[in-house]
């Protein structure tokens, strides 16, 4: 038996050793294999692209990738977002390569220039980066303020020129500026043995400096009054791009990494959710604030408060993923929630803590939408102005929603109406002191000495029921547990002060 088992055991050991060797060889080959990470900027620029791009760059750096290919097909988008995407690309230690598969218009051209190399599909276009929005979201044609428009154009021209100059390609800066400003005329000039794109002002300065005959105009690339938009062939001929390719595989072959292992990084479920939240973000903010207000009007902590926190958490999660929400904004939101909790569980009614909590909460969420503390440049001023406008509209919508819920919806909803503070006192009667609690003839009122029961724990604030009325209450002395009998000690304008009925009886017996 022992002799028969030995060959089998030996075969098993040999098989195990062979498997381990093959796995080690496969891992070594995979580690030696060049890797290329591909990510995508497709459609109008959205904040979710920032999260996807950041994840792709992190993966490329961790994998020691040969290149990061950014496939671009976009009509553009917000200037501040454009700048953040471009800066993130610039920060990577992996060589970024732009591949324009269809169009890189407006902000898309800027993002392409943030990459070290630019390749285009044979029918792709790149250019046309004129700013189309003014502060408060008005189209340029309706703006009417030439100074504001010139400030925006000057700012955008300088950014495109600076981005183009980082490539150190003759004529690229002139082409980039002509994509932004229709008043810039660009010429193809023969200077010595080279043909270079120049602005007309640059050509005239060259002639004045070196004399007539030093340079001559070959043709006009972009006449004054038009925005520059380059086809794939024009971009390559003018030195704006590095080549024309028909596919990603052809691009890899042109870079000498044809056999590289390609890993595509596309938007994850959470990043797609960020894209959805981006379209309803202000609605979520209004809903969150209104639901938290409702929570403060009902006893304990229930569904409205939970839903309100979920709405605000979605906003913070979205802003955190795209790199907007940082520690200060998150701490401000947590402070707001803490103040609201104090208002709900410790202080009756709606007072300073509630107002301060909602203020901190709102400011924390709103600041998390801004990528800066102090605006720098006209487009950041535009973003700040636009955010403040939306914030003001949000506050108005919140106040209207809270009023309508309190006045009409909640009191008439069978389930929620039992949760609302109802002393039987008209709103107009709550304008004075406790004396204003007198009701009309035939109506009962809450008086000191009335007895009832605790609807919630009073620690020390909570809800009590007296003669079928649900009231805000504060315990005098010890905490009172839910369901315990209580006695009204004092009636205030918007709440009652109570103590345990058992404690009251003990005091009377001692007296």
NUKOLNU-779640 format. One record per residue (C-alpha): x, y, z; residue number from 1. Coordinates in steps of 0.05 Angstrom, whole numbers. Layout:
N
+--------+--------+--------+-----+
!   east !  north !     up !   n !
+--------+--------+--------+-----+
!      X !      Y !      Z ! NUM !
...
+--------+--------+--------+-----+
END
This chain:
511
+--------+--------+--------+-----+
!   east !  north !     up !   n !
+--------+--------+--------+-----+
!      0 !      0 !      0 !   1 !
!     55 !     47 !     19 !   2 !
!     94 !     32 !    -45 !   3 !
!     32 !     42 !    -88 !   4 !
!     16 !    110 !    -58 !   5 !
!     85 !    138 !    -68 !   6 !
!     81 !    147 !   -145 !   7 !
!     12 !    180 !   -138 !   8 !
!     38 !    228 !    -85 !   9 !
!     98 !    244 !   -129 !  10 !
!     53 !    260 !   -188 !  11 !
!     10 !    306 !   -146 !  12 !
!     71 !    344 !   -121 !  13 !
!     98 !    350 !   -192 !  14 !
!     31 !    375 !   -217 !  15 !
!     27 !    427 !   -162 !  16 !
!     98 !    451 !   -175 !  17 !
!     83 !    457 !   -250 !  18 !
!     20 !    497 !   -236 !  19 !
!     57 !    545 !   -190 !  20 !
!    112 !    555 !   -242 !  21 !
!     62 !    569 !   -297 !  22 !
!     24 !    620 !   -254 !  23 !
!     89 !    654 !   -235 !  24 !
!    110 !    657 !   -308 !  25 !
!     43 !    686 !   -328 !  26 !
!     47 !    739 !   -275 !  27 !
!    118 !    757 !   -296 !  28 !
!     97 !    762 !   -369 !  29 !
!     37 !    805 !   -350 !  30 !
!     82 !    851 !   -308 !  31 !
!    130 !    858 !   -366 !  32 !
!     74 !    871 !   -416 !  33 !
!     64 !    945 !   -433 !  34 !
!     -3 !    973 !   -410 !  35 !
!    -44 !   1029 !   -440 !  36 !
!   -103 !   1059 !   -403 !  37 !
!   -159 !   1088 !   -445 !  38 !
!   -212 !   1135 !   -417 !  39 !
!   -267 !   1175 !   -451 !  40 !
!   -293 !   1247 !   -453 !  41 !
!   -356 !   1240 !   -495 !  42 !
!   -415 !   1287 !   -499 !  43 !
!   -423 !   1353 !   -463 !  44 !
!   -374 !   1361 !   -405 !  45 !
!   -403 !   1336 !   -339 !  46 !
!   -377 !   1333 !   -268 !  47 !
!   -380 !   1257 !   -270 !  48 !
!   -324 !   1258 !   -322 !  49 !
!   -278 !   1287 !   -269 !  50 !
!   -287 !   1225 !   -225 !  51 !
!   -277 !   1177 !   -284 !  52 !
!   -215 !   1214 !   -308 !  53 !
!   -185 !   1215 !   -238 !  54 !
!   -197 !   1140 !   -230 !  55 !
!   -165 !   1126 !   -299 !  56 !
!   -104 !   1168 !   -283 !  57 !
!    -95 !   1134 !   -215 !  58 !
!   -100 !   1066 !   -248 !  59 !
!    -50 !   1085 !   -302 !  60 !
!      0 !   1109 !   -251 !  61 !
!     -8 !   1048 !   -207 !  62 !
!      0 !   1001 !   -267 !  63 !
!     61 !   1038 !   -294 !  64 !
!     24 !   1047 !   -360 !  65 !
!     61 !   1067 !   -424 !  66 !
!      7 !   1118 !   -440 !  67 !
!    -60 !   1146 !   -421 !  68 !
!   -104 !   1155 !   -483 !  69 !
!   -161 !   1204 !   -474 !  70 !
!   -212 !   1193 !   -529 !  71 !
!   -248 !   1259 !   -541 !  72 !
!   -315 !   1271 !   -575 !  73 !
!   -347 !   1332 !   -542 !  74 !
!   -381 !   1397 !   -562 !  75 !
!   -351 !   1429 !   -499 !  76 !
!   -380 !   1452 !   -433 !  77 !
!   -367 !   1496 !   -372 !  78 !
!   -301 !   1533 !   -372 !  79 !
!   -285 !   1519 !   -299 !  80 !
!   -297 !   1445 !   -308 !  81 !
!   -255 !   1447 !   -372 !  82 !
!   -198 !   1477 !   -332 !  83 !
!   -202 !   1425 !   -277 !  84 !
!   -202 !   1367 !   -326 !  85 !
!   -142 !   1397 !   -363 !  86 !
!   -103 !   1408 !   -298 !  87 !
!   -116 !   1337 !   -276 !  88 !
!    -88 !   1311 !   -342 !  89 !
!    -26 !   1356 !   -334 !  90 !
!    -12 !   1328 !   -265 !  91 !
!     -5 !   1256 !   -286 !  92 !
!     63 !   1223 !   -291 !  93 !
!     39 !   1179 !   -348 !  94 !
!     44 !   1207 !   -419 !  95 !
!    -26 !   1232 !   -438 !  96 !
!    -47 !   1225 !   -511 !  97 !
!   -110 !   1258 !   -539 !  98 !
!   -147 !   1220 !   -593 !  99 !
!   -202 !   1262 !   -624 ! 100 !
!   -251 !   1211 !   -652 ! 101 !
!   -303 !   1260 !   -679 ! 102 !
!   -299 !   1331 !   -652 ! 103 !
!   -261 !   1370 !   -599 ! 104 !
!   -299 !   1435 !   -600 ! 105 !
!   -294 !   1492 !   -551 ! 106 !
!   -272 !   1464 !   -484 ! 107 !
!   -255 !   1398 !   -519 ! 108 !
!   -199 !   1432 !   -558 ! 109 !
!   -170 !   1458 !   -493 ! 110 !
!   -171 !   1389 !   -461 ! 111 !
!   -137 !   1360 !   -523 ! 112 !
!    -81 !   1411 !   -516 ! 113 !
!    -71 !   1390 !   -444 ! 114 !
!    -45 !   1324 !   -470 ! 115 !
!     27 !   1316 !   -494 ! 116 !
!      6 !   1289 !   -562 ! 117 !
!    -56 !   1300 !   -605 ! 118 !
!    -81 !   1249 !   -656 ! 119 !
!   -145 !   1256 !   -696 ! 120 !
!   -191 !   1210 !   -735 ! 121 !
!   -191 !   1227 !   -809 ! 122 !
!   -259 !   1262 !   -807 ! 123 !
!   -250 !   1296 !   -739 ! 124 !
!   -253 !   1370 !   -726 ! 125 !
!   -221 !   1413 !   -672 ! 126 !
!   -232 !   1487 !   -654 ! 127 !
!   -289 !   1537 !   -647 ! 128 !
!   -281 !   1556 !   -574 ! 129 !
!   -318 !   1622 !   -570 ! 130 !
!   -351 !   1633 !   -501 ! 131 !
!   -426 !   1629 !   -509 ! 132 !
!   -449 !   1647 !   -439 ! 133 !
!   -444 !   1710 !   -397 ! 134 !
!   -455 !   1717 !   -321 ! 135 !
!   -526 !   1699 !   -299 ! 136 !
!   -529 !   1651 !   -357 ! 137 !
!   -548 !   1701 !   -412 ! 138 !
!   -528 !   1685 !   -483 ! 139 !
!   -475 !   1732 !   -512 ! 140 !
!   -524 !   1758 !   -563 ! 141 !
!   -568 !   1784 !   -507 ! 142 !
!   -514 !   1807 !   -460 ! 143 !
!   -501 !   1875 !   -489 ! 144 !
!   -441 !   1890 !   -445 ! 145 !
!   -379 !   1893 !   -489 ! 146 !
!   -333 !   1902 !   -429 ! 147 !
!   -356 !   1837 !   -398 ! 148 !
!   -349 !   1801 !   -464 ! 149 !
!   -279 !   1828 !   -476 ! 150 !
!   -258 !   1808 !   -406 ! 151 !
!   -282 !   1737 !   -419 ! 152 !
!   -249 !   1734 !   -487 ! 153 !
!   -183 !   1761 !   -460 ! 154 !
!   -184 !   1710 !   -403 ! 155 !
!   -199 !   1652 !   -449 ! 156 !
!   -148 !   1674 !   -502 ! 157 !
!    -93 !   1675 !   -450 ! 158 !
!   -111 !   1605 !   -425 ! 159 !
!   -112 !   1576 !   -496 ! 160 !
!    -47 !   1612 !   -514 ! 161 !
!    -12 !   1588 !   -451 ! 162 !
!    -36 !   1516 !   -463 ! 163 !
!    -12 !   1518 !   -535 ! 164 !
!     56 !   1548 !   -517 ! 165 !
!     69 !   1489 !   -470 ! 166 !
!     74 !   1445 !   -531 ! 167 !
!    131 !   1487 !   -560 ! 168 !
!    104 !   1482 !   -631 ! 169 !
!    112 !   1542 !   -678 ! 170 !
!     46 !   1574 !   -695 ! 171 !
!      3 !   1533 !   -647 ! 172 !
!    -10 !   1592 !   -601 ! 173 !
!    -37 !   1635 !   -658 ! 174 !
!    -82 !   1578 !   -680 ! 175 !
!   -107 !   1568 !   -609 ! 176 !
!   -124 !   1642 !   -599 ! 177 !
!   -161 !   1644 !   -666 ! 178 !
!   -206 !   1587 !   -640 ! 179 !
!   -229 !   1633 !   -585 ! 180 !
!   -232 !   1703 !   -615 ! 181 !
!   -262 !   1718 !   -684 ! 182 !
!   -225 !   1784 !   -687 ! 183 !
!   -158 !   1748 !   -694 ! 184 !
!   -134 !   1738 !   -765 ! 185 !
!    -84 !   1681 !   -775 ! 186 !
!    -37 !   1677 !   -835 ! 187 !
!      8 !   1622 !   -861 ! 188 !
!     75 !   1658 !   -869 ! 189 !
!    138 !   1634 !   -903 ! 190 !
!    197 !   1654 !   -861 ! 191 !
!    263 !   1628 !   -887 ! 192 !
!    254 !   1554 !   -902 ! 193 !
!    194 !   1546 !   -856 ! 194 !
!    120 !   1560 !   -863 ! 195 !
!     90 !   1582 !   -796 ! 196 !
!     21 !   1604 !   -774 ! 197 !
!     21 !   1675 !   -747 ! 198 !
!    -28 !   1728 !   -726 ! 199 !
!    -28 !   1788 !   -773 ! 200 !
!      1 !   1831 !   -717 ! 201 !
!     59 !   1782 !   -709 ! 202 !
!     72 !   1783 !   -784 ! 203 !
!     73 !   1859 !   -786 ! 204 !
!    120 !   1861 !   -726 ! 205 !
!    166 !   1811 !   -762 ! 206 !
!    167 !   1853 !   -825 ! 207 !
!    182 !   1917 !   -786 ! 208 !
!    238 !   1883 !   -749 ! 209 !
!    272 !   1846 !   -806 ! 210 !
!    249 !   1888 !   -866 ! 211 !
!    209 !   1873 !   -928 ! 212 !
!    224 !   1806 !   -960 ! 213 !
!    242 !   1773 !   -894 ! 214 !
!    174 !   1739 !   -894 ! 215 !
!    116 !   1731 !   -942 ! 216 !
!     43 !   1711 !   -935 ! 217 !
!     28 !   1643 !   -966 ! 218 !
!    -47 !   1645 !   -951 ! 219 !
!    -98 !   1665 !   -900 ! 220 !
!   -114 !   1608 !   -852 ! 221 !
!   -170 !   1644 !   -815 ! 222 !
!   -197 !   1712 !   -838 ! 223 !
!   -219 !   1765 !   -788 ! 224 !
!   -291 !   1755 !   -766 ! 225 !
!   -290 !   1679 !   -766 ! 226 !
!   -273 !   1628 !   -713 ! 227 !
!   -219 !   1577 !   -730 ! 228 !
!   -243 !   1506 !   -738 ! 229 !
!   -192 !   1456 !   -765 ! 230 !
!   -204 !   1391 !   -801 ! 231 !
!   -160 !   1332 !   -785 ! 232 !
!   -116 !   1345 !   -846 ! 233 !
!   -110 !   1419 !   -832 ! 234 !
!    -92 !   1407 !   -760 ! 235 !
!    -36 !   1359 !   -781 ! 236 !
!    -10 !   1403 !   -838 ! 237 !
!     -6 !   1464 !   -792 ! 238 !
!     29 !   1425 !   -737 ! 239 !
!    -29 !   1429 !   -689 ! 240 !
!    -36 !   1353 !   -684 ! 241 !
!     15 !   1296 !   -688 ! 242 !
!    -21 !   1250 !   -737 ! 243 !
!    -84 !   1223 !   -769 ! 244 !
!   -104 !   1152 !   -751 ! 245 !
!   -164 !   1108 !   -770 ! 246 !
!   -168 !   1070 !   -704 ! 247 !
!   -141 !   1064 !   -634 ! 248 !
!    -98 !   1005 !   -657 ! 249 !
!    -67 !   1048 !   -711 ! 250 !
!    -51 !   1101 !   -658 ! 251 !
!    -16 !   1049 !   -615 ! 252 !
!     23 !   1025 !   -675 ! 253 !
!     44 !   1097 !   -690 ! 254 !
!     70 !   1103 !   -618 ! 255 !
!    108 !   1036 !   -623 ! 256 !
!     65 !   1001 !   -571 ! 257 !
!     21 !    959 !   -617 ! 258 !
!     23 !    898 !   -572 ! 259 !
!      6 !    935 !   -508 ! 260 !
!    -49 !    909 !   -463 ! 261 !
!   -106 !    959 !   -468 ! 262 !
!   -150 !    972 !   -407 ! 263 !
!   -212 !   1015 !   -417 ! 264 !
!   -236 !   1056 !   -358 ! 265 !
!   -309 !   1074 !   -366 ! 266 !
!   -358 !   1108 !   -319 ! 267 !
!   -376 !   1064 !   -260 ! 268 !
!   -447 !   1058 !   -232 ! 269 !
!   -431 !   1109 !   -179 ! 270 !
!   -404 !   1158 !   -231 ! 271 !
!   -466 !   1147 !   -274 ! 272 !
!   -507 !   1162 !   -212 ! 273 !
!   -466 !   1226 !   -204 ! 274 !
!   -488 !   1245 !   -275 ! 275 !
!   -561 !   1234 !   -257 ! 276 !
!   -555 !   1272 !   -191 ! 277 !
!   -523 !   1330 !   -229 ! 278 !
!   -589 !   1341 !   -267 ! 279 !
!   -632 !   1342 !   -203 ! 280 !
!   -582 !   1371 !   -153 ! 281 !
!   -621 !   1434 !   -136 ! 282 !
!   -686 !   1395 !   -131 ! 283 !
!   -652 !   1348 !    -81 ! 284 !
!   -628 !   1408 !    -41 ! 285 !
!   -698 !   1438 !    -37 ! 286 !
!   -728 !   1370 !    -19 ! 287 !
!   -675 !   1357 !     34 ! 288 !
!   -686 !   1424 !     69 ! 289 !
!   -762 !   1418 !     66 ! 290 !
!   -761 !   1347 !     94 ! 291 !
!   -716 !   1368 !    151 ! 292 !
!   -764 !   1425 !    167 ! 293 !
!   -821 !   1375 !    168 ! 294 !
!   -781 !   1330 !    215 ! 295 !
!   -775 !   1387 !    265 ! 296 !
!   -851 !   1395 !    265 ! 297 !
!   -866 !   1322 !    283 ! 298 !
!   -847 !   1282 !    346 ! 299 !
!   -785 !   1239 !    349 ! 300 !
!   -744 !   1224 !    287 ! 301 !
!   -776 !   1189 !    228 ! 302 !
!   -785 !   1183 !    153 ! 303 !
!   -780 !   1258 !    134 ! 304 !
!   -715 !   1267 !    171 ! 305 !
!   -685 !   1203 !    141 ! 306 !
!   -706 !   1223 !     71 ! 307 !
!   -679 !   1294 !     81 ! 308 !
!   -611 !   1268 !    103 ! 309 !
!   -610 !   1219 !     44 ! 310 !
!   -623 !   1277 !     -5 ! 311 !
!   -566 !   1318 !     24 ! 312 !
!   -520 !   1257 !     29 ! 313 !
!   -530 !   1244 !    -45 ! 314 !
!   -509 !   1315 !    -61 ! 315 !
!   -447 !   1310 !    -17 ! 316 !
!   -429 !   1242 !    -46 ! 317 !
!   -435 !   1269 !   -116 ! 318 !
!   -392 !   1330 !   -100 ! 319 !
!   -341 !   1287 !    -63 ! 320 !
!   -332 !   1240 !   -122 ! 321 !
!   -319 !   1297 !   -170 ! 322 !
!   -269 !   1330 !   -123 ! 323 !
!   -311 !   1390 !   -101 ! 324 !
!   -333 !   1371 !    -31 ! 325 !
!   -274 !   1372 !     18 ! 326 !
!   -265 !   1369 !     93 ! 327 !
!   -289 !   1441 !    110 ! 328 !
!   -354 !   1432 !     71 ! 329 !
!   -367 !   1363 !    101 ! 330 !
!   -354 !   1389 !    172 ! 331 !
!   -401 !   1448 !    160 ! 332 !
!   -456 !   1399 !    139 ! 333 !
!   -443 !   1355 !    200 ! 334 !
!   -447 !   1416 !    245 ! 335 !
!   -514 !   1434 !    213 ! 336 !
!   -541 !   1364 !    225 ! 337 !
!   -517 !   1367 !    297 ! 338 !
!   -553 !   1433 !    309 ! 339 !
!   -616 !   1406 !    277 ! 340 !
!   -612 !   1344 !    322 ! 341 !
!   -607 !   1391 !    383 ! 342 !
!   -669 !   1427 !    358 ! 343 !
!   -708 !   1363 !    348 ! 344 !
!   -689 !   1325 !    411 ! 345 !
!   -671 !   1378 !    463 ! 346 !
!   -706 !   1444 !    447 ! 347 !
!   -781 !   1449 !    434 ! 348 !
!   -809 !   1487 !    375 ! 349 !
!   -766 !   1519 !    321 ! 350 !
!   -713 !   1567 !    345 ! 351 !
!   -641 !   1591 !    339 ! 352 !
!   -611 !   1521 !    336 ! 353 !
!   -657 !   1500 !    280 ! 354 !
!   -644 !   1563 !    239 ! 355 !
!   -569 !   1558 !    251 ! 356 !
!   -570 !   1484 !    233 ! 357 !
!   -606 !   1494 !    168 ! 358 !
!   -560 !   1553 !    151 ! 359 !
!   -496 !   1513 !    164 ! 360 !
!   -525 !   1454 !    126 ! 361 !
!   -544 !   1496 !     66 ! 362 !
!   -479 !   1534 !     63 ! 363 !
!   -439 !   1470 !     69 ! 364 !
!   -476 !   1439 !     12 ! 365 !
!   -473 !   1502 !    -32 ! 366 !
!   -398 !   1512 !    -19 ! 367 !
!   -388 !   1440 !    -40 ! 368 !
!   -411 !   1460 !   -110 ! 369 !
!   -354 !   1509 !   -118 ! 370 !
!   -283 !   1488 !   -138 ! 371 !
!   -253 !   1550 !   -105 ! 372 !
!   -258 !   1594 !    -44 ! 373 !
!   -243 !   1660 !    -79 ! 374 !
!   -261 !   1666 !   -153 ! 375 !
!   -204 !   1677 !   -202 ! 376 !
!   -224 !   1703 !   -270 ! 377 !
!   -291 !   1721 !   -302 ! 378 !
!   -314 !   1650 !   -311 ! 379 !
!   -306 !   1633 !   -238 ! 380 !
!   -342 !   1697 !   -221 ! 381 !
!   -397 !   1673 !   -268 ! 382 !
!   -400 !   1606 !   -232 ! 383 !
!   -404 !   1640 !   -164 ! 384 !
!   -459 !   1687 !   -188 ! 385 !
!   -498 !   1631 !   -219 ! 386 !
!   -491 !   1589 !   -155 ! 387 !
!   -515 !   1646 !   -111 ! 388 !
!   -574 !   1657 !   -158 ! 389 !
!   -593 !   1584 !   -153 ! 390 !
!   -582 !   1585 !    -78 ! 391 !
!   -630 !   1644 !    -71 ! 392 !
!   -681 !   1608 !   -113 ! 393 !
!   -672 !   1546 !    -70 ! 394 !
!   -686 !   1585 !     -6 ! 395 !
!   -749 !   1615 !    -36 ! 396 !
!   -773 !   1547 !    -59 ! 397 !
!   -757 !   1517 !      9 ! 398 !
!   -797 !   1571 !     46 ! 399 !
!   -856 !   1563 !     -2 ! 400 !
!   -853 !   1487 !      4 ! 401 !
!   -849 !   1489 !     80 ! 402 !
!   -908 !   1537 !     84 ! 403 !
!   -952 !   1497 !     38 ! 404 !
!   -936 !   1432 !     75 ! 405 !
!   -950 !   1462 !    143 ! 406 !
!  -1012 !   1500 !    123 ! 407 !
!  -1048 !   1453 !     75 ! 408 !
!  -1017 !   1384 !     64 ! 409 !
!   -996 !   1358 !    133 ! 410 !
!  -1058 !   1378 !    172 ! 411 !
!  -1102 !   1344 !    120 ! 412 !
!  -1062 !   1280 !    114 ! 413 !
!  -1093 !   1226 !    159 ! 414 !
!  -1027 !   1197 !    183 ! 415 !
!   -985 !   1260 !    188 ! 416 !
!  -1039 !   1304 !    218 ! 417 !
!  -1034 !   1264 !    283 ! 418 !
!   -960 !   1282 !    286 ! 419 !
!   -966 !   1357 !    280 ! 420 !
!   -967 !   1404 !    339 ! 421 !
!  -1040 !   1422 !    348 ! 422 !
!  -1060 !   1461 !    410 ! 423 !
!  -1126 !   1482 !    380 ! 424 !
!  -1100 !   1553 !    379 ! 425 !
!  -1107 !   1597 !    317 ! 426 !
!  -1041 !   1621 !    288 ! 427 !
!  -1061 !   1693 !    301 ! 428 !
!  -1068 !   1677 !    375 ! 429 !
!   -995 !   1658 !    381 ! 430 !
!   -968 !   1728 !    373 ! 431 !
!   -966 !   1747 !    446 ! 432 !
!   -949 !   1715 !    512 ! 433 !
!   -983 !   1657 !    547 ! 434 !
!  -1043 !   1702 !    557 ! 435 !
!  -1057 !   1700 !    483 ! 436 !
!  -1075 !   1626 !    489 ! 437 !
!  -1147 !   1644 !    507 ! 438 !
!  -1193 !   1613 !    456 ! 439 !
!  -1262 !   1630 !    432 ! 440 !
!  -1324 !   1611 !    470 ! 441 !
!  -1339 !   1537 !    470 ! 442 !
!  -1267 !   1517 !    454 ! 443 !
!  -1225 !   1480 !    505 ! 444 !
!  -1155 !   1502 !    521 ! 445 !
!  -1095 !   1470 !    556 ! 446 !
!  -1088 !   1495 !    628 ! 447 !
!  -1039 !   1482 !    684 ! 448 !
!  -1061 !   1419 !    721 ! 449 !
!  -1087 !   1383 !    659 ! 450 !
!  -1063 !   1312 !    653 ! 451 !
!  -1041 !   1271 !    594 ! 452 !
!   -986 !   1223 !    571 ! 453 !
!   -917 !   1229 !    539 ! 454 !
!   -919 !   1211 !    465 ! 455 !
!   -844 !   1210 !    461 ! 456 !
!   -786 !   1210 !    511 ! 457 !
!   -777 !   1279 !    542 ! 458 !
!   -701 !   1289 !    550 ! 459 !
!   -721 !   1343 !    566 ! 460 !
!   -759 !   1362 !    503 ! 461 !
!   -810 !   1319 !    466 ! 462 !
!   -884 !   1311 !    452 ! 463 !
!   -943 !   1300 !    498 ! 464 !
!  -1017 !   1288 !    487 ! 465 !
!  -1067 !   1326 !    530 ! 466 !
!  -1142 !   1319 !    517 ! 467 !
!  -1128 !   1292 !    447 ! 468 !
!  -1081 !   1349 !    429 ! 469 !
!  -1009 !   1335 !    409 ! 470 !
!   -963 !   1387 !    440 ! 471 !
!   -890 !   1406 !    443 ! 472 !
!   -867 !   1399 !    514 ! 473 !
!   -808 !   1407 !    561 ! 474 !
!   -799 !   1365 !    623 ! 475 !
!   -790 !   1402 !    689 ! 476 !
!   -739 !   1364 !    728 ! 477 !
!   -727 !   1290 !    712 ! 478 !
!   -731 !   1258 !    644 ! 479 !
!   -799 !   1228 !    627 ! 480 !
!   -805 !   1163 !    589 ! 481 !
!   -851 !   1151 !    531 ! 482 !
!   -921 !   1129 !    554 ! 483 !
!   -913 !   1158 !    624 ! 484 !
!   -969 !   1201 !    653 ! 485 !
!   -955 !   1275 !    658 ! 486 !
!   -984 !   1339 !    689 ! 487 !
!   -982 !   1407 !    655 ! 488 !
!   -945 !   1456 !    700 ! 489 !
!   -942 !   1517 !    656 ! 490 !
!   -968 !   1538 !    587 ! 491 !
!   -922 !   1578 !    542 ! 492 !
!   -936 !   1610 !    474 ! 493 !
!   -913 !   1550 !    433 ! 494 !
!   -903 !   1494 !    483 ! 495 !
!   -921 !   1469 !    551 ! 496 !
!   -878 !   1453 !    612 ! 497 !
!   -896 !   1387 !    645 ! 498 !
!   -873 !   1339 !    699 ! 499 !
!   -885 !   1267 !    714 ! 500 !
!   -953 !   1253 !    745 ! 501 !
!   -919 !   1205 !    794 ! 502 !
!   -870 !   1258 !    816 ! 503 !
!   -928 !   1308 !    825 ! 504 !
!   -965 !   1258 !    869 ! 505 !
!   -902 !   1246 !    911 ! 506 !
!   -894 !   1320 !    922 ! 507 !
!   -966 !   1328 !    943 ! 508 !
!   -960 !   1270 !    991 ! 509 !
!   -897 !   1298 !   1022 ! 510 !
!   -929 !   1367 !   1030 ! 511 !
+--------+--------+--------+-----+
END
